[in-house]
Amino acid sequence: MLGGVAASTFLVVVLVGLFGAGDAPVTGGTTVVQVHTGDTLWGIATRTAPGEDPRAVVERIVELNGLGAPVAEAGRHLVVPVSS
């Protein structure tokens, strides 16, 4: 499990380095977003995947980033699914 978290973190760092800070597109139906003060995973889910069930999107965000809880920490970069 720790290896998966490390691999996910490495991927996020590499992608942020390639695309810069903020919302950066990534292939495969995901994007990297930077969490801002006041953001919630629910808000990020509805912004990046409008029309999708926010509960499912939040669960996927938690899974993609190896989060122990559905909490968005300001300043963190997260890999999130996007609508096509």
C-alpha positions as CSV (number, residue, x, y, z in Angstrom):
1,M,0.0,0.0,0.0
2,L,2.8,2.4,0.9
3,G,4.4,1.7,-2.5
4,G,1.1,2.7,-4.2
5,V,1.0,5.9,-2.3
6,A,4.6,6.7,-3.2
7,A,4.0,5.9,-6.8
8,S,0.9,8.1,-6.9
9,T,2.8,10.9,-5.2
10,F,5.7,10.6,-7.7
11,L,3.2,10.7,-10.6
12,V,1.5,13.8,-9.3
13,V,4.9,15.6,-8.7
14,V,6.0,14.7,-12.2
15,L,2.8,15.8,-13.8
16,V,2.7,19.0,-11.9
17,G,6.3,19.6,-13.0
18,L,5.4,19.0,-16.6
19,F,2.2,21.1,-16.7
20,G,2.8,23.7,-13.9
21,A,0.6,24.4,-10.9
22,G,-3.1,24.7,-10.9
23,D,-5.5,22.6,-13.0
24,A,-3.4,20.6,-15.5
25,P,-4.7,18.1,-18.0
26,V,-3.4,14.5,-17.8
27,T,-4.2,11.8,-20.3
28,G,-6.6,9.0,-19.4
29,G,-9.6,10.9,-18.2
30,T,-7.9,12.6,-15.2
31,T,-6.5,16.0,-14.3
32,V,-4.3,17.3,-11.6
33,V,-5.8,20.1,-9.5
34,Q,-4.3,22.1,-6.7
35,V,-6.5,22.3,-3.6
36,H,-7.2,25.9,-2.6
37,T,-8.4,27.2,0.8
38,G,-12.1,26.4,1.2
39,D,-12.1,23.6,-1.4
40,T,-13.8,20.4,-0.6
41,L,-13.5,17.1,-2.4
42,W,-17.2,17.4,-3.2
43,G,-16.7,20.8,-4.8
44,I,-13.7,19.6,-6.7
45,A,-15.7,16.6,-7.9
46,T,-18.6,18.7,-9.2
47,R,-16.3,21.1,-10.9
48,T,-14.1,18.5,-12.7
49,A,-16.8,16.0,-13.5
50,P,-20.1,17.8,-13.8
51,G,-23.0,15.6,-14.6
52,E,-21.4,12.6,-12.7
53,D,-22.5,11.4,-9.3
54,P,-20.3,13.5,-6.9
55,R,-20.2,10.6,-4.4
56,A,-18.6,8.3,-6.9
57,V,-16.2,11.0,-8.0
58,V,-15.1,11.7,-4.4
59,E,-14.6,8.0,-3.9
60,R,-12.4,7.8,-7.0
61,I,-10.4,10.9,-5.9
62,V,-9.7,9.2,-2.5
63,E,-8.7,6.0,-4.3
64,L,-6.5,7.7,-7.0
65,N,-4.6,9.7,-4.3
66,G,-4.4,7.0,-1.6
67,L,-6.2,9.3,0.9
68,G,-7.1,7.8,4.2
69,A,-10.2,10.1,4.5
70,P,-12.1,12.3,2.1
71,V,-10.3,15.5,3.1
72,A,-8.9,18.2,0.9
73,E,-5.8,19.9,2.3
74,A,-5.0,23.4,0.9
75,G,-1.9,23.4,-1.2
76,R,-2.0,19.7,-2.1
77,H,-2.1,18.5,-5.7
78,L,-4.7,15.8,-6.4
79,V,-5.3,13.5,-9.4
80,V,-9.0,13.7,-10.1
81,P,-11.3,12.2,-12.8
82,V,-12.9,14.4,-15.4
83,S,-15.9,14.1,-17.5
84,S,-15.4,13.5,-21.2
